[in-house]
Each structure stands twice: as structure tokens, then as C-alpha cells.
Amino acid sequence: MNLTQKYGKTALIAGASECIGAAFATYLAASGMDMILIARRPEPLQELADALMKKYEVSATCISCDLSDPDAAQNLLNNLKDIEINLFVYNAALPYIGAFENSTTEYNGKMAATNMVTPMHLVHALGKCMLEKGKGAVILMASLAGFQGSGYLSVYAATKAFNRIFAESLWYEWKDCGIDVLACCAGATATPGFINTHPEKTSLFAPKVQTPEAVVEECFQQLGKSASFVTGSGNKLASFIMQRLMPRKLAITIMGDTTKKMYRL
Ligand SMILES: NC(=O)c1ccc[n+]([C@@H]2O[C@H](COP(=O)([O-])OP(=O)(O)OC[C@H]3O[C@@H](n4cnc5c(N)ncnc54)[C@H](OP(=O)(O)O)[C@@H]3O)[C@@H](O)[C@H]2O)c1
């Protein structure tokens, strides 16, 4: 698919500085898209932008901001008011692994803001502009954790369920308006976010950890074809068994037990 012909020339990637976000930026730069890259830390973001501009004939502008800030979406929209965004990827997310009662109200609020509220406001504003143009694309990162109750990931998993349901709903509303919306439901992916949690392998049959590049490649194969999808064949099989063949209580128990074992909780 020629992305610039189908959607336009400019992409916005929130959570772009490393791994899945950087893989999105690299894929889009290789497709000839100019881009605006967002993350908190300016240095890795600028390094990536410089490398992409050097390798591909595209422009890459960096905006350093904290997407958990209550004004983040409005400040970004003010910053972007003269730029037409044709493809929007929301990849940033705050994780939390552990007992719910040990989390803090402040961090839970930041998770809800980063993972749900800010993307909701951005999709609302950017989607309206795409609808006026009659073309555009929105990709939201979701997770296998959001398919059922996921003990010790409770708030994170619930925010990821939000991302999937939100994207699927908009896929339906906008499918005949030229806007492709997709939720990418990833399983374990080799990112610092995942590796820094020092997960233990739980069984020989656990789905293989994917590379960020494989996740992104599959995302663009699915964009325009699906409302949501599960990445990788191992994850697809695990998800099929857990969602379609198992009683829900068993699926929730397996998920909680696996997380407990993985993180020695
Ligand atoms: N890794 C996995 O195994 C896995 C599995 C399923 C789903 N996912 C989903 O895939 C996405 C990416 O995961 P990841 O593991 O690659 O995450 P990550 O390594 O933590 O990277 C997330 C990106 O978002 C930025 N970011 C995080 N919080 C931010 C904030 N408050 N404001 C602005 N930027 C922020 C980070 O840069 P800064 O730190 O500089 O801000 C980074 O560029 C997430 O939506 C996650 O839920 C990941």
C-alpha cells in the first residue's frame, strides 16, 4: 500500500522515541512520510529524527511533552494547528505491574491520562480534520492484556481494553468516510518497557517475544482491512484458545497466574 497516496504526507507518532514507536517512525519514513515525533525525553527523540532525515528524504519534527499532563492534548493541538495530520499513531503508554492496592492514586491517574484520556482527545480533534478531508488513518496500540481481566496488571489492562474498544468503535463509525482505524493488540514485544520488567519465561509454550519491527510490519498489513488484530501467530493461537475455547474465569486465572509467575509476585 502506498501510504502517502492513500492517506497524505504527514504522520504524528505519540511515544516515538524507541522500540515500537521508533519502528513506526522508521516504517513511515521509509514510506516517504514526513513526521512529528512525540515523547518525554528530547535526546533519543532528536537522535531518531536526525537518523531518519539522514537516511530518508523526509522531515521529522520533535515535540517533547508529557502525555500524562491534563493539558497535553490541548497544548499539542495548539502546536499543530497549522499542520494537516494524515496518519496518527498513539503508541505511548504507562505500565504498572503489581498489586492494585500498592499503586498510588497519582500514578493511576497518570496511567489513565496517558493511555486513555490524551489519545481520546487527540483522536477526537485529528479525526474531525481527517473526516473533512475524507481520508486518514488512526492506529492505537492495545494489548493481549486487555482481552480479559489480567491480575496484577489491572489498571494497565483496563486502559488497553479501552484502546481496543475505542478503535473498533471508530473503525465502524468512520469506515465509509475514508478513515482507517486500527487497534494493534500486541503480545510480549522486545522493548525496554518489557525487558526492564525482567520477565521470566513461564512455559515452553509461551508465545515467542516479538520484535518491534514485526509488530509494526503486521500493523500496516492490517490497516484498512481490520478493526483490530492480534500480532504474531503464537499470540493469535493463545488468544483464540483463551477467548473462544476457555471459560472466561479460566482465561482470567491463567492470565493472572502467568503474570504472577513471570514477575515473581
Ligand atoms: N512491550 C510489550 O511487550 C507490549 C505488549 C503489548 C502492548 N504493548 C503496547 O505497545 C506500546 C509501546 O510499548 P513499549 O513497551 O514500546 O513502551 P515503552 O518502551 O515504554 O515506550 C513507549 C514510548 O512512549 C513514550 N512515552 C511513554 N510515556 C509517555 C508520556 N507520558 N508522555 C510522552 N511520551 C511517553 C516513551 O518515551 P519517553 O520515555 O521518552 O517519554 C517511548 O517513546 C504501548 O502502548 C504498550 O501498551 C507493548
The ligand as an SDF file (V2000), in Angstrom:
LIG
                    3D

 48 52  0  0  0  0  0  0  0  0999 V2000
    6.3110   -4.1300   25.0770 N   0  0  0  0  0  0  0  0  0  0  0  0
    5.3500   -5.0270   25.1160 C   0  0  0  0  0  0  0  0  0  0  0  0
    5.5730   -6.2100   25.4180 O   0  0  0  0  0  0  0  0  0  0  0  0
    3.9310   -4.6430   24.7690 C   0  0  0  0  0  0  0  0  0  0  0  0
    2.9280   -5.6260   24.7510 C   0  0  0  0  0  0  0  0  0  0  0  0
    1.6260   -5.2550   24.4230 C   0  0  0  0  0  0  0  0  0  0  0  0
    1.3100   -3.9440   24.1210 C   0  0  0  0  0  0  0  0  0  0  0  0
    2.3010   -3.0040   24.1630 N   0  0  0  0  0  0  0  0  0  0  0  0
    1.9280   -1.6230   23.8630 C   0  0  0  0  0  0  0  0  0  0  0  0
    2.8270   -1.0890   22.9030 O   0  0  0  0  0  0  0  0  0  0  0  0
    3.0840    0.2930   23.1720 C   0  0  0  0  0  0  0  0  0  0  0  0
    4.5750    0.5450   23.3070 C   0  0  0  0  0  0  0  0  0  0  0  0
    5.0880   -0.2440   24.3450 O   0  0  0  0  0  0  0  0  0  0  0  0
    6.6080   -0.2020   24.7130 P   0  0  0  0  0  0  0  0  0  0  0  0
    6.8780   -1.3480   25.6060 O   0  0  0  0  0  0  0  0  0  0  0  0
    7.3980    0.0090   23.4430 O   0  0  0  0  0  0  0  0  0  0  0  0
    6.6710    1.1000   25.6010 O   0  0  0  0  0  0  0  0  0  0  0  0
    7.9920    1.9110   26.0320 P   0  0  0  0  0  0  0  0  0  0  0  0
    9.2160    1.1170   25.7330 O   0  0  0  0  0  0  0  0  0  0  0  0
    7.7230    2.3250   27.4140 O   0  0  0  0  0  0  0  0  0  0  0  0
    7.9470    3.1410   25.0360 O   0  0  0  0  0  0  0  0  0  0  0  0
    6.8470    3.9780   24.9560 C   0  0  0  0  0  0  0  0  0  0  0  0
    7.1770    5.2570   24.1650 C   0  0  0  0  0  0  0  0  0  0  0  0
    6.2750    6.2260   24.6280 O   0  0  0  0  0  0  0  0  0  0  0  0
    6.9750    7.3140   25.2520 C   0  0  0  0  0  0  0  0  0  0  0  0
    6.1860    7.6820   26.4350 N   0  0  0  0  0  0  0  0  0  0  0  0
    5.8420    6.8940   27.4880 C   0  0  0  0  0  0  0  0  0  0  0  0
    5.1190    7.5920   28.3680 N   0  0  0  0  0  0  0  0  0  0  0  0
    4.9950    8.8440   27.8670 C   0  0  0  0  0  0  0  0  0  0  0  0
    4.3690   10.0320   28.3330 C   0  0  0  0  0  0  0  0  0  0  0  0
    3.7230   10.0810   29.5000 N   0  0  0  0  0  0  0  0  0  0  0  0
    4.4450   11.1360   27.5680 N   0  0  0  0  0  0  0  0  0  0  0  0
    5.1140   11.1190   26.3910 C   0  0  0  0  0  0  0  0  0  0  0  0
    5.7140   10.0240   25.8950 N   0  0  0  0  0  0  0  0  0  0  0  0
    5.6610    8.9060   26.6330 C   0  0  0  0  0  0  0  0  0  0  0  0
    8.3690    6.7780   25.5620 C   0  0  0  0  0  0  0  0  0  0  0  0
    9.3920    7.7820   25.5150 O   0  0  0  0  0  0  0  0  0  0  0  0
    9.7980    8.6670   26.7980 P   0  0  0  0  0  0  0  0  0  0  0  0
   10.1090    7.6810   27.8880 O   0  0  0  0  0  0  0  0  0  0  0  0
   10.9630    9.4800   26.3630 O   0  0  0  0  0  0  0  0  0  0  0  0
    8.6110    9.5050   27.1040 O   0  0  0  0  0  0  0  0  0  0  0  0
    8.5730    5.8050   24.3950 C   0  0  0  0  0  0  0  0  0  0  0  0
    8.9730    6.5080   23.2420 O   0  0  0  0  0  0  0  0  0  0  0  0
    2.2900    0.6300   24.4410 C   0  0  0  0  0  0  0  0  0  0  0  0
    1.0680    1.2320   24.0860 O   0  0  0  0  0  0  0  0  0  0  0  0
    2.0500   -0.7200   25.0960 C   0  0  0  0  0  0  0  0  0  0  0  0
    0.8730   -0.7380   25.8510 O   0  0  0  0  0  0  0  0  0  0  0  0
    3.6030   -3.3120   24.4790 C   0  0  0  0  0  0  0  0  0  0  0  0
  1  2  1  0
  2  3  2  0
  2  4  1  0
  4  5  1  0
  4 48  2  0
  5  6  2  0
  6  7  1  0
  7  8  2  0
  8  9  1  0
  8 48  1  0
  9 10  1  0
  9 46  1  0
 10 11  1  0
 11 12  1  0
 11 44  1  0
 12 13  1  0
 13 14  1  0
 14 15  2  0
 14 16  1  0
 14 17  1  0
 17 18  1  0
 18 19  2  0
 18 20  1  0
 18 21  1  0
 21 22  1  0
 22 23  1  0
 23 24  1  0
 23 42  1  0
 24 25  1  0
 25 26  1  0
 25 36  1  0
 26 27  1  0
 26 35  1  0
 27 28  2  0
 28 29  1  0
 29 30  1  0
 29 35  2  0
 30 31  1  0
 30 32  2  0
 32 33  1  0
 33 34  2  0
 34 35  1  0
 36 37  1  0
 36 42  1  0
 37 38  1  0
 38 39  2  0
 38 40  1  0
 38 41  1  0
 42 43  1  0
 44 45  1  0
 44 46  1  0
 46 47  1  0
M  CHG  2   8   1  16  -1
M  END
$$$$
